[in-house]
Amino acid sequence: MNRDELINYLRYLINKYVPDDKKSIFEVRLLKEDVPVKSILADFNEFAVDPIEEADGALIREIYFYNC
């Protein structure tokens, strides 16, 4: 998983599960050269409002595996 794929996957998850008023806190971190994946996923877990679908759970596990 390259950096562009990582950012696209994280944006997908954020856009799908995080309320609009909380999405802006992620954008600055997504633009960093060294994307703080653990921090982003920790906040994602805190702010996500809908149950995570099984396929998206697999994507989150893959992101953790390759980037944490």
NORDA-V301066 format. One record per residue. N is the residue number from 1. OMEGA is omega as a letter, one per 30 degrees, with the letter a starting at -180 (999 if undefined). D_FIRST is the distance of its C-alpha to the first C-alpha in Angstrom with 1 decimal. Layout:
n: <N & N>
omega: <OMEGA & OMEGA>
d_first: <D_FIRST & D_FIRST>
This chain:
n: <1 & 2 & 3 & 4 & 5 & 6 & 7 & 8 & 9 & 10 & 11 & 12 & 13 & 14 & 15 & 16 & 17 & 18 & 19 & 20 & 21 & 22 & 23 & 24 & 25 & 26 & 27 & 28 & 29 & 30 & 31 & 32 & 33 & 34 & 35 & 36 & 37 & 38 & 39 & 40 & 41 & 42 & 43 & 44 & 45 & 46 & 47 & 48 & 49 & 50 & 51 & 52 & 53 & 54 & 55 & 56 & 57 & 58 & 59 & 60 & 61 & 62 & 63 & 64 & 65 & 66 & 67 & 68>
omega: <l & a & a & l & l & a & l & l & l & l & l & a & l & a & a & a & a & l & a & a & l & a & a & a & a & a & a & a & l & a & a & l & l & a & a & a & a & l & a & a & l & l & l & l & l & a & a & a & a & l & a & l & a & a & l & l & l & l & l & l & l & l & l & a & a & a & a & 999>
d_first: <0.0 & 3.8 & 6.8 & 8.2 & 6.0 & 6.4 & 10.0 & 10.6 & 9.9 & 12.0 & 14.6 & 14.9 & 15.7 & 18.0 & 19.8 & 20.4 & 21.6 & 22.8 & 26.3 & 26.7 & 28.7 & 25.9 & 23.0 & 24.0 & 23.4 & 19.7 & 19.6 & 20.7 & 18.0 & 15.2 & 16.8 & 16.8 & 15.3 & 14.2 & 13.1 & 15.1 & 12.9 & 15.7 & 18.3 & 16.7 & 16.2 & 19.7 & 21.3 & 19.5 & 21.2 & 24.4 & 24.6 & 23.3 & 26.4 & 25.7 & 24.8 & 21.1 & 20.9 & 19.7 & 16.8 & 15.6 & 16.3 & 14.0 & 11.2 & 12.4 & 12.6 & 9.0 & 8.2 & 11.1 & 10.2 & 7.1 & 8.7 & 12.4>
